[in-house]
Amino acid sequence: MGVFRTVMIIGFLLLLGSPVFAAQSTKDVTASDALKKEAMGMVLGNDSPMPHEQGQYVVGHGDILEVQVYGEGSMAVSAPGGGRTDDGGEGEGLRGSGSGVQVRIDGRISLKHLGDVQAVGMNLTELADYLKILYETVYEEPIVTVVLKQSNSQRYTVMGKVSSPGIFYLDYPINLVQVVARCGGFNEWANSELTVVRKNGEKPENLFDGNTLSFDYDDFLKGKSLEKNVLIQAGDIIIAH
């Protein structure tokens, strides 16, 4: 009777399709919390909690990952729930994908045999190395792969006098002029000037004044200050005046 009830509960959770509250019974977890902490220290080091090389993708909240152990298949407890999949501005909620496991708001993912494990802040190689240590408690010499199925954490915001302001996913490299085009261009009240606010991240030398960059679209069309047409970074706020 207990097995039947467990199967029914798991089936119900799968039907819900929501990754935010997904979890796995601790009875099937072989990697202890102590091992998880020790493994993270082995992979990331003890001096810095989340070090990573520049240019590597760092896992963030809402990202959808595919975690597989060679010969065993996907380790996802449940597939992410459906969501909007357009690449334009987003309202509430995150995009969904048909497979993989979604990083929850607490920064963790739920995996078979491991339960909840930390994912946010590590690049894909670090996460794979970390999970390999944990899965060695289950499989002999496991080959673990981690693939980014969909980036939901890398986003930027466009505000002000454009046709379609909003929050956009940073799915590919995009510069300021392309951002304006993606938003449908300036509206009739705009003066073609933009301000980029970048709190964190790399700032091109001599282009930013503190945390802000001023960009004049009309000057750009005249061939002036072309270097100010910078690539957008996650977290940027672009204001059209």
Summary of the structure (lengths in Angstrom):
residues: 241
radius of gyration: 21.6
end to end distance: 65.4
largest distance: 76.0
contacts: 696
relative contact order: 0.15
helix: 24%
strand: 24%
